[in-house]
């Protein structure tokens, strides 16, 4: 088994006070000295190599707090360019934006035809992990690193390797003995080792005395070689798609907006004012994080169409802004027909796209992905709407 590790930075590779990520060279050196022997004691046939996150700088790493969408492109490009060389990939990533990267990579490593059909799919494991506490400690600037005692970092690395050995054909997060579908995951705990969960989808695997997979919830490998990334022609085709995404992604802005109780009357609305200010800055999409099954305050109880928020979103739609309606509730499905308080979002003036059971994190990444491909495939808004509600890589229940 030949595995590649893409070390991007994050807490897992931090040392010092305040904590800062080690350079790629320093992390690789101490990983090879301290961690590789541990992995080889369990997997004697395991070969691990590192891929530099930034090819133009061996020492550049990223605190995931500062992650940009273009970094997703970089990760995806590195995986694609080395896809044939390795049996699986492990990405070491900071926890702050890990869920976004996991969701984005699941889309970026999926190819779509102009008809919206999948023409490139993963057949190897992409396992993203990190830690709540650092892997190494450094007692002074001149001292070599030592393995830090009793943290989650080593366990998560070992578990990620085990998950990669399972050859699950998905982008996953491995954390605290649990394997999760990447585009279903959220960071749900900032203080404990069980940092991630998928409240709206079952876990894919669990590490106990043995590692077990919930095979009924895992996506199948591509049977058709014509769409598998094992096929060099398919990889080249996907690389062309990803190249276009990379060229467009810095031009695409999708904004999440959370519903919360705020002042409004017949003439004004605090929420509408905030939305208008954001829209005036120029956005291509809005992810509404609504109440319950998709309810969002219109700004007028008796006549939603006269509400300030309704008028604000109507203006946005006239400007071509795509609107996706998600729920801020961790578990459940959006249904705009359930309550009158949400049904106005389905009006032709607003035409919000119901996210079904797709979480807001994945919805944002998916809309960026689709809007970046709009010109590539000459899609219209109706086609993007249909793709947003379609299951591309497990982000929505069939």
C-alpha positions as CSV (number, residue, x, y, z in Angstrom):
1,X,0.0,0.0,0.0
2,X,1.5,3.3,-1.1
3,X,0.0,6.3,0.6
4,X,0.6,10.0,0.0
5,X,0.4,12.6,2.8
6,X,-0.5,16.2,2.0
7,X,0.5,18.3,5.0
8,X,-1.3,21.7,4.8
9,X,-0.6,22.8,8.3
10,X,-3.1,23.1,11.2
11,X,-2.9,22.3,14.9
12,X,-1.6,18.8,14.3
13,X,1.7,20.3,13.0
14,X,1.9,23.2,15.4
15,X,4.6,23.9,18.0
16,X,5.7,26.9,20.1
17,X,3.8,29.5,22.0
18,X,1.6,30.8,20.5
19,X,1.2,27.7,18.3
20,X,2.4,28.0,14.7
21,X,2.5,25.3,12.0
22,X,5.8,23.6,11.4
23,X,7.3,24.0,7.9
24,X,6.8,21.1,5.5
25,X,10.4,20.0,5.7
26,X,10.5,20.1,9.5
27,X,7.2,18.2,9.8
28,X,8.2,15.6,7.3
29,X,11.6,15.0,9.0
30,X,10.1,14.4,12.4
31,X,7.1,12.5,11.1
32,X,9.5,10.1,9.3
33,X,11.6,9.7,12.5
34,X,8.9,9.4,15.1
35,X,5.6,8.4,13.4
36,X,6.5,6.2,10.5
37,X,8.0,3.4,12.6
38,X,4.8,3.3,14.6
39,X,2.7,2.9,11.4
40,X,5.1,0.3,10.0
41,X,4.7,-1.8,13.1
42,X,1.0,-2.2,12.2
43,X,1.3,-2.1,8.4
44,X,4.6,-3.6,7.3
45,X,3.8,-3.1,3.6
46,X,2.9,0.6,4.0
47,X,5.0,3.1,2.1
48,X,4.4,6.8,2.9
49,X,5.5,9.8,0.9
50,X,4.8,13.5,1.3
51,X,3.5,15.8,-1.3
52,X,4.3,19.5,-0.9
53,X,1.2,21.6,-0.5
54,X,2.8,24.5,-2.4
55,X,5.1,23.4,-5.1
56,X,6.8,26.8,-5.3
57,X,7.7,26.8,-1.6
58,X,8.8,23.8,0.5
59,X,8.2,25.7,3.7
60,X,4.8,27.2,3.2
61,X,2.0,25.9,5.3
62,X,-1.5,27.2,6.1
63,X,-3.4,27.9,9.3
64,X,-6.8,26.7,8.1
65,X,-8.4,29.9,9.6
66,X,-6.9,31.7,6.6
67,X,-8.0,29.1,4.0
68,X,-9.4,30.4,0.7
69,X,-11.4,28.5,-2.0
70,X,-8.4,28.6,-4.2
71,X,-6.7,26.3,-1.7
72,X,-9.3,23.7,-2.4
73,X,-8.2,23.8,-6.1
74,X,-4.6,23.3,-5.0
75,X,-5.4,20.3,-3.0
76,X,-7.5,18.8,-5.7
77,X,-4.9,19.4,-8.4
78,X,-2.2,17.8,-6.3
79,X,-4.3,14.7,-5.8
80,X,-5.2,14.5,-9.5
81,X,-1.6,15.0,-10.7
82,X,-0.4,12.2,-8.3
83,X,-3.5,10.0,-8.5
84,X,-1.9,7.2,-10.5
85,X,1.2,7.0,-8.1
86,X,-0.6,6.2,-4.9
87,X,-3.2,3.9,-3.5
88,X,-4.7,6.5,-1.2
89,X,-4.3,10.0,0.1
90,X,-4.2,11.5,3.6
91,X,-4.6,15.3,4.0
92,X,-3.5,16.8,7.3
93,X,-5.6,19.9,7.8
94,X,-6.6,22.4,10.5
95,X,-9.9,21.8,12.1
96,X,-11.4,25.3,11.7
97,X,-12.2,24.8,8.0
98,X,-11.7,21.1,7.6
99,X,-15.4,20.4,6.9
100,X,-15.5,23.0,4.1
101,X,-12.4,21.4,2.5
102,X,-13.8,17.9,2.8
103,X,-17.1,19.0,1.1
104,X,-15.3,21.0,-1.6
105,X,-12.9,18.2,-2.5
106,X,-15.8,15.8,-2.8
107,X,-17.2,18.0,-5.6
108,X,-13.9,19.2,-7.2
109,X,-12.9,15.5,-7.6
110,X,-16.2,14.7,-9.4
111,X,-16.4,15.4,-13.1
112,X,-19.6,16.6,-14.7
113,X,-20.7,16.6,-18.4
114,X,-22.5,19.5,-19.9
115,X,-25.7,17.5,-19.3
116,X,-24.9,17.3,-15.6
117,X,-24.0,13.6,-15.5
118,X,-21.0,12.4,-13.6
119,X,-18.2,11.5,-16.0
120,X,-15.3,11.2,-13.4
121,X,-15.6,9.6,-10.0
122,X,-13.2,8.7,-7.2
123,X,-12.0,5.1,-6.8
124,X,-9.6,5.8,-4.0
125,X,-9.7,7.0,-0.4
126,X,-9.1,10.6,0.4
127,X,-8.9,10.8,4.2
128,X,-8.7,14.2,5.9
129,X,-7.7,14.5,9.5
130,X,-6.1,16.8,12.0
131,X,-6.2,17.1,15.8
132,X,-7.3,19.2,18.7
133,X,-3.8,19.1,20.2
134,X,-0.4,19.1,18.5
135,X,1.4,16.0,17.5
136,X,4.9,17.2,18.6
137,X,6.3,19.3,21.4
138,X,9.5,21.4,21.3
139,X,11.1,22.4,24.6
140,X,13.3,25.1,23.2
141,X,14.3,26.4,19.8
142,X,17.4,24.3,19.6
143,X,15.8,21.1,20.7
144,X,14.5,18.4,18.4
145,X,10.9,17.6,18.5
146,X,9.4,14.8,20.6
147,X,6.1,13.1,20.4
148,X,3.5,14.8,22.6
149,X,2.0,12.6,25.2
150,X,-1.8,11.7,25.3
151,X,-3.2,13.8,22.5
152,X,-5.6,12.9,19.7
153,X,-3.0,13.6,17.0
154,X,-1.3,10.2,16.8
155,X,-4.6,8.3,17.1
156,X,-6.1,10.3,14.2
157,X,-3.1,9.7,12.0
158,X,-3.1,6.0,12.7
159,X,-6.8,5.8,12.1
160,X,-6.6,7.8,8.9
161,X,-4.0,5.2,7.6
162,X,-6.4,2.4,8.6
163,X,-9.2,4.1,6.8
164,X,-7.1,4.5,3.7
165,X,-6.3,0.8,3.8
166,X,-10.1,0.1,3.6
167,X,-10.0,1.7,0.1
168,X,-13.3,3.5,0.6
169,X,-13.9,5.5,-2.6
170,X,-14.8,8.8,-0.9
171,X,-13.5,12.0,0.5
172,X,-13.8,11.4,4.3
173,X,-12.9,12.9,7.6
174,X,-11.4,10.6,10.2
175,X,-11.5,12.0,13.7
176,X,-11.8,10.4,17.2
177,X,-12.1,6.8,16.1
178,X,-14.8,7.7,13.6
179,X,-14.9,7.9,9.8
180,X,-17.3,10.4,8.4
181,X,-18.5,11.4,4.9
182,X,-16.7,14.6,4.1
183,X,-19.6,16.5,2.6
184,X,-21.9,15.6,5.5
185,X,-19.5,16.7,8.3
186,X,-19.6,19.7,10.6
187,X,-17.3,20.7,13.4
188,X,-19.5,20.2,16.4
189,X,-17.1,20.4,19.4
190,X,-14.2,22.9,19.8
191,X,-13.1,21.6,23.2
192,X,-13.2,17.8,23.1
193,X,-11.5,15.1,20.9
194,X,-14.8,14.3,19.2
195,X,-14.7,17.5,17.2
196,X,-16.6,16.3,14.1
197,X,-19.9,14.6,13.5
198,X,-22.5,14.0,10.7
199,X,-25.8,14.7,12.5
200,X,-27.8,14.2,9.2
201,X,-26.0,11.0,8.1
202,X,-24.8,7.8,9.7
203,X,-21.0,7.3,10.3
204,X,-19.1,5.3,7.7
205,X,-16.7,3.5,10.0
206,X,-15.7,3.1,13.6
207,X,-12.4,2.1,15.2
208,X,-12.7,-0.2,18.1
209,X,-10.7,-3.3,18.8
210,X,-11.1,-3.7,15.0
211,X,-11.9,-1.2,12.3
212,X,-15.4,-1.7,10.9
213,X,-17.1,-0.1,8.0
214,X,-20.8,0.5,7.6
215,X,-20.8,-0.7,4.1
216,X,-24.5,0.0,3.5
217,X,-23.8,3.8,3.8
218,X,-20.7,3.9,1.6
219,X,-20.7,4.8,-2.0
220,X,-19.8,2.1,-4.5
221,X,-16.6,2.1,-6.6
222,X,-17.0,3.0,-10.2
223,X,-17.7,-0.2,-12.1
224,X,-17.5,1.6,-15.5
225,X,-13.9,2.3,-16.4
226,X,-15.1,5.1,-18.7
227,X,-15.9,7.3,-15.6
228,X,-13.3,6.0,-13.1
229,X,-10.3,8.2,-12.2
230,X,-8.3,5.0,-12.7
231,X,-8.6,5.9,-16.4
232,X,-6.0,8.4,-17.5
233,X,-8.3,10.0,-20.1
234,X,-10.9,10.6,-17.4
235,X,-8.2,12.2,-15.1
236,X,-7.1,14.4,-17.9
237,X,-10.7,15.4,-18.6
238,X,-11.2,16.2,-14.9
239,X,-8.0,18.2,-14.8
240,X,-9.4,20.4,-17.6
241,X,-12.5,21.0,-15.6
242,X,-10.5,21.8,-12.5
243,X,-8.3,24.2,-14.4
244,X,-11.4,26.1,-15.4
245,X,-12.6,26.1,-11.8
246,X,-9.2,27.4,-10.6
247,X,-9.5,30.3,-13.1
248,X,-13.0,31.3,-12.0
249,X,-13.1,30.5,-8.3
250,X,-11.7,33.9,-7.1
251,X,-14.4,35.6,-9.1
252,X,-17.2,33.7,-7.4
253,X,-18.6,34.8,-4.0
254,X,-21.3,32.8,-2.2
255,X,-22.4,34.2,1.2
256,X,-24.1,32.3,4.1
257,X,-26.7,34.2,5.9
258,X,-28.1,33.0,9.2
259,X,-31.7,33.7,10.3
260,X,-32.1,35.2,13.8
261,X,-34.7,37.2,15.6
262,X,-34.2,40.8,14.7
263,X,-36.3,44.0,14.6
264,X,-38.6,44.7,11.7
265,X,-41.8,46.7,11.0
266,X,-43.7,47.6,7.8
267,X,-41.1,49.9,6.6
268,X,-37.7,48.5,7.7
269,X,-35.9,45.3,8.7
270,X,-32.5,44.9,10.4
271,X,-32.0,41.6,8.5
272,X,-33.0,43.1,5.2
273,X,-30.5,45.9,5.8
274,X,-27.7,43.4,6.4
275,X,-28.6,41.4,3.4
276,X,-28.8,44.4,1.1
277,X,-25.4,45.6,2.2
278,X,-23.9,42.2,1.4
279,X,-25.7,42.0,-2.0
280,X,-24.5,45.5,-2.9
281,X,-20.9,44.3,-2.5
282,X,-21.6,41.8,-5.3
283,X,-22.4,38.2,-4.5
284,X,-23.2,35.3,-6.9
285,X,-25.1,33.2,-4.4
286,X,-26.7,33.3,-1.0
287,X,-27.0,30.3,1.4
288,X,-29.9,31.1,3.7
289,X,-29.5,29.2,7.0
290,X,-33.2,29.3,7.9
291,X,-35.2,28.1,10.8
292,X,-36.7,24.6,11.0
293,X,-37.7,23.1,7.7
294,X,-36.7,26.2,5.8
295,X,-38.6,29.1,7.3
296,X,-37.1,32.6,6.9
297,X,-38.6,35.9,8.2
298,X,-40.0,37.8,5.2
299,X,-40.4,41.1,7.1
300,X,-44.2,41.2,7.0
301,X,-46.3,38.7,8.9
302,X,-49.6,39.1,7.0
303,X,-48.2,39.8,3.5
304,X,-44.7,38.2,2.9
305,X,-44.5,39.8,-0.5
306,X,-44.5,43.3,1.1
307,X,-41.8,42.4,3.5
308,X,-38.4,44.1,3.3
309,X,-36.5,40.8,3.2
310,X,-38.8,39.5,0.4
311,X,-38.1,42.7,-1.6
312,X,-34.4,42.4,-0.9
313,X,-34.2,38.8,-2.1
314,X,-36.4,39.6,-5.1
315,X,-33.9,42.3,-6.2
316,X,-31.0,39.9,-5.7
317,X,-32.8,37.4,-8.0
318,X,-33.3,40.1,-10.6
319,X,-29.5,40.6,-10.5
320,X,-29.0,36.9,-11.1
321,X,-28.0,35.9,-7.6
322,X,-28.7,32.2,-6.8
323,X,-30.5,31.6,-3.5
324,X,-30.3,28.3,-1.6
325,X,-32.5,27.6,1.4
326,X,-30.9,25.4,4.1
327,X,-31.8,24.8,7.7
328,X,-29.6,25.8,10.6
329,X,-30.9,22.8,12.5
330,X,-28.3,20.0,12.6
331,X,-30.7,17.2,11.6
332,X,-33.6,17.4,9.2
333,X,-34.8,18.2,5.7
334,X,-35.8,21.5,4.1
335,X,-39.4,21.5,2.7
336,X,-40.6,24.9,1.6
337,X,-44.2,23.6,1.5
338,X,-44.5,22.8,5.2
339,X,-45.1,26.3,6.6
340,X,-46.4,29.5,5.1
341,X,-43.5,31.2,6.9
342,X,-41.2,29.5,4.4
343,X,-43.3,28.9,1.3
344,X,-42.8,32.4,0.1
345,X,-39.2,31.5,-0.8
346,X,-40.6,29.3,-3.5
347,X,-42.4,32.2,-5.2
348,X,-41.2,32.9,-8.8
349,X,-39.8,36.2,-7.6
350,X,-37.4,34.5,-5.2
351,X,-37.2,30.9,-6.6
352,X,-35.0,29.7,-3.7
353,X,-33.5,26.3,-4.1
354,X,-34.5,23.9,-1.3
355,X,-31.4,22.2,0.0
356,X,-33.3,19.1,1.1
357,X,-31.1,17.3,3.7
358,X,-27.8,18.9,2.4
359,X,-26.0,20.8,5.2
360,X,-25.1,24.5,4.7
361,X,-21.4,23.9,4.5
362,X,-21.8,21.5,1.6
363,X,-24.4,23.7,0.0
364,X,-21.9,26.7,-0.1
365,X,-19.1,24.6,-1.5
366,X,-21.4,22.9,-4.1
367,X,-22.8,26.3,-5.3
368,X,-19.3,27.7,-5.7
369,X,-18.3,24.5,-7.6
370,X,-21.4,24.7,-10.0
371,X,-21.1,28.5,-10.5
372,X,-17.4,28.1,-11.4
373,X,-18.4,25.6,-14.1
374,X,-21.3,27.6,-15.4
375,X,-19.4,29.1,-18.4
376,X,-17.4,25.9,-18.9
377,X,-20.6,23.9,-19.6
378,X,-22.8,26.8,-20.7
379,X,-25.3,26.0,-18.0
380,X,-28.4,28.2,-17.4
381,X,-29.8,28.9,-13.9
382,X,-32.4,26.1,-14.3
383,X,-29.7,23.6,-14.9
384,X,-27.7,24.8,-11.8
385,X,-30.9,24.6,-9.7
386,X,-31.5,21.0,-10.8
387,X,-27.9,20.1,-10.1
388,X,-28.0,21.7,-6.6
389,X,-30.9,19.4,-5.8
390,X,-29.3,16.3,-7.3
391,X,-27.0,13.9,-5.5
392,X,-23.6,14.2,-7.1
393,X,-21.4,12.5,-4.5
394,X,-23.5,11.6,-1.4
395,X,-24.3,15.1,-0.2
396,X,-28.0,14.5,-0.5
397,X,-30.0,11.4,0.1
398,X,-31.2,9.7,-3.1
